[in-house]
Amino acid sequence: MSAPYRPAKCFLALILAAAFALAVPAHTQEPGNPPPTFTKDVAPILQKHCQTCHRPGEAAPFSMLTYEDTRPWAAMMKMAVTQKVMPPWFADPHYGHFSNERSLTTSEIRTLVAWVNGGAQKGSDADMPPPQKDFVEGWGIPTPDLVLQLPKPFDVPASGVIDYQYVIVPTGFKEDKWVQMLEVRPTDRAVVHHIIAYLREPGSNYFKNQKPGGFFIAPPARADEKVDTSALPSDFLVGYAPGQPAEILQPGEGKLIKAGSDIVFEVHYTPNGKATKDQTRLGLVFAKTPPAERVLTLSASNGTFKIPPGDPDYKVDASFEVQKDVKLVALHPHMHSRGKSFEYRLTFPDGKTETILSVPVYNWHWQLWYNLSEPISLPRGTKIECTAHFDNSPNNPENPDPTKAVIWGQQSWDEMMVGFFNLKFDANMSAAEVRSPGSVHTH
Ligand code: HEC
């Protein structure tokens, strides 16, 4: 469970950390100015900005819950926070305000650096803040009311390429259910590139003839076939990718799972040299009372691009027009290894435009959500416009093959261009009323 998702690099980091730990001078404090201590000054910063990932069972390679766990990493921490590689956050601060922004303030960075320079001391136990109560080991949400899991583990071979695996799991719900917190996650994150849990409502044509049960792969799309939009999933429930947080909605908000719906799990396994098993699971925390507002994840996507070989800055646009008055609450750009930058703009019916998120240096290893501090009202007819740039040149160190033209595809050497977003609207309004008639989420 606690396996880091990129073991080779983390092992290197471990050696480096050990080396640096020795290099930390024991006492470089200025006279009369006692250095910060872990319990009093550092622990509160780690609680606020680091522990969601840096605790047992989560994505980060080491825990920061205690002084003993954290101390060996002190010098690495100083490097990571001064170079701003940790905590991971990629939004240009000139646009938008986000409630889940984890960036450290200048004074927090100064405190961490002074702590390391001052010998990374523990301080008095009495100063230690109480642990964050809402951490449940194995989940990023509170203890789920319901866990739906793949009926059996998937055998991941040591090597090879694996098609996306699909599994249909019935919810068994006899009535409509509202969920306030959701998380889908692997049991072996080392071999899971991403997971999406889709909803299949009764009557949906999505994988129409497919019964709940074992693993299957999607039938290949025929080039001569018109896309049957009614066969696409009506609802993206929740996704997982390294660095992607659990979905925790505000009180009064919920995602709707209709009675009789199935969950369609899509899991992308990426073998990493060692045969293993994974039995991905979905945890749900139900809303205590029926919410006033429904949250729905939709996307603007473009599957028609062809990025020329070697092109360092290829632009792809996508847009989505809302059909009702709704509110926009969160954004989630998605590209693969050639992804270079991503931007979301709104064009309102009166012609006014506004940039709401700019990710100038996209890093596909971090599939982050950007939750807006304040919901933005979108009158009917507003367009959510996304612009992506791709770097298919040899200067992109992540590029698996700059000599190839790249089109949409599922594997990570193919590309994707999806601007996911969460809308929120009156709980009595149907999802179909909100969805743009022409928008197809090719996946
Ligand atoms: C969103 C999850 C997340 C948050 C929040 C986070 N980290 Fe990390 N951290 C990771 C992951 C995952 C790795 C492993 C990185 C890798 O393999 O590239 C990591 C690695 C590190 C490393 C090892 C060096 C490196 O770059 O690989 C340090 C040091 C570190 N984090 C410090 C911090 C500090 C300090 C904070 C808070 C101020 C923090 N992290 C917040 C996920 C997180």
Boltz pocket constraint, residues with backbone or C-beta under 6 A from the ligand:
constraints:
  - pocket:
      binder: B
      contacts: [[A, 4], [A, 6], [A, 9], [A, 10], [A, 13], [A, 45], [A, 46], [A, 49], [A, 50], [A, 51], [A, 52], [A, 53], [A, 54], [A, 59], [A, 60], [A, 61], [A, 73], [A, 76], [A, 77], [A, 78], [A, 80], [A, 81], [A, 85], [A, 86], [A, 87], [A, 88], [A, 102], [A, 104], [A, 243]]
      max_distance: 6.0
